[in-house]
Amino acid sequence: MDKAKFLSFFQKPRKKAFTLVEILTVVGIILIMAAAVVPAINSFLMNSRDSQRRADLEKLKVALQVYYTYNDSYIALDESGNWFSTEENTDFQQILNSQYIDRIPEDPLYPQTDDSGEAYSYYYQASTSDTYTLCAKSETKGGYFCVDQNINKSVVQLASVEGLGAGETSDGWIKVAGGGYTIKAGVGYSGATGPINGRKVVRDFE
């Protein structure tokens, strides 16, 4: 047998290597796909966290209503009406955890903060024993999700909340979740569909 043929029988054929252009092309395609997928994933996660916030507010609302049923008052720890974090206020936690709720929920991002430095948390305010407001910062809608003592109303969305973050104003707009109302804060109103703490329905939401 010829020596060259004998050696070639045991030699593996050389594989063609990728060129630099081919490698850069593949990397470019991967980066383009990542640029399209990552924002979609982030949007999905933000919407998921906002859904959790609304569910947590409803859960706390039920617990507060049960507390009111047994005590004829809501939890009012600060008569001056200052907001506090339910994740951090141990008095609030001990009162509700005693028999009204199995666990005080935490904001999905607590204790992280947004770009303005405001903490993601569930904020509670009650200057009297007959009313309260409970809010969570929204990632996708802007502003806040809130509930109050009105048992006929679910979570609402507020563009701004007096005393919270940059929304220290009483003229924010509110869209009632699942409804067709826009509410302007700070205007007196009474009725079956009354919004947060009895504010007035100004016009239909479009």
C-alpha positions, -999 to 999 in steps of 0.1 A, spaced: 0 0 0 12 35 -8 25 53 23 6 85 15 -27 67 11 -20 47 43 -15 79 63 -45 97 48 -67 68 59 -60 77 96 -61 114 91 -93 132 99 -105 157 73 -100 193 83 -132 212 91 -137 245 75 -135 273 102 -160 301 105 -148 334 90 -148 366 111 -176 380 89 -198 349 96 -191 351 134 -199 389 134 -231 382 115 -243 356 140 -235 379 169 -254 407 153 -284 385 148 -283 374 184 -281 410 196 -310 421 174 -331 392 188 -321 401 224 -330 438 218 -365 427 208 -371 400 234 -357 417 266 -382 447 265 -411 422 260 -399 402 290 -395 433 311 -430 445 302 -444 411 311 -427 411 345 -439 447 352 -475 438 344 -472 407 365 -460 427 395 -487 453 390 -513 425 390 -498 412 422 -501 447 437 -538 450 429 -544 415 444 -525 424 476 -545 457 480 -577 437 477 -564 412 503 -555 440 527 -589 457 520 -607 426 531 -586 422 562 -593 459 571 -630 454 566 -630 424 589 -611 444 615 -637 472 612 -665 447 616 -651 435 649 -638 468 662 -662 494 647 -632 513 634 -603 511 610 -566 511 621 -557 548 627 -521 550 640 -513 585 629 -541 611 635 -521 637 615 -528 617 584 -492 609 575 -485 579 551 -466 549 564 -453 517 549 -472 486 559 -440 466 553 -422 487 579 -448 496 605 -447 469 631 -478 482 650 -499 478 618 -485 444 612 -492 431 647 -527 444 647 -537 428 614 -516 396 618 -532 388 651 -563 373 635 -574 392 604 -548 381 578 -523 353 576 -495 374 563 -490 411 556 -481 412 518 -451 430 506 -447 449 473 -430 427 448 -400 451 446 -398 461 482 -375 476 494 -362 487 460 -369 523 449 -378 539 415 -358 564 396 -370 593 418 -360 575 450 -395 565 461 -397 531 477 -419 504 462 -442 497 492 -478 496 503 -486 529 519 -514 534 544 -531 566 556 -559 570 582 -564 602 601 -597 590 616 -611 556 625 -638 558 598 -617 562 567 -585 550 553 -566 550 520 -541 522 509 -519 527 479 -492 510 458 -470 525 432 -477 512 397 -448 504 373 -469 503 341 -498 527 345 -480 556 362 -491 569 395 -507 546 421 -532 518 426 -554 526 457 -583 513 477 -603 528 506 -631 520 530 -657 520 502 -668 483 501 -686 488 468 -655 497 449 -624 479 438 -588 491 432 -586 524 414 -557 541 396 -545 576 406 -523 598 386 -511 614 418 -516 610 455 -513 639 480 -483 633 502 -468 604 482 -437 609 460 -439 637 435 -477 636 436 -482 661 465 -513 676 449 -550 671 453 -559 675 416 -548 641 402 -571 621 379 -583 586 389 -596 559 366 -619 534 383 -606 499 375 -632 480 355 -655 511 353 -661 541 332 -653 570 355 -626 596 358 -624 612 392 -608 645 402 -594 643 437 -603 669 464 -639 675 453 -668 664 476 -691 638 463 -717 614 477 -732 584 459 -732 547 454 -703 549 430 -683 574 451 -645 571 445 -616 573 470 -629 590 501 -659 605 484 -643 625 456 -664 637 427 -670 620 393 -661 648 369 -665 632 335 -666 599 317 -633 583 311 -624 581 274 
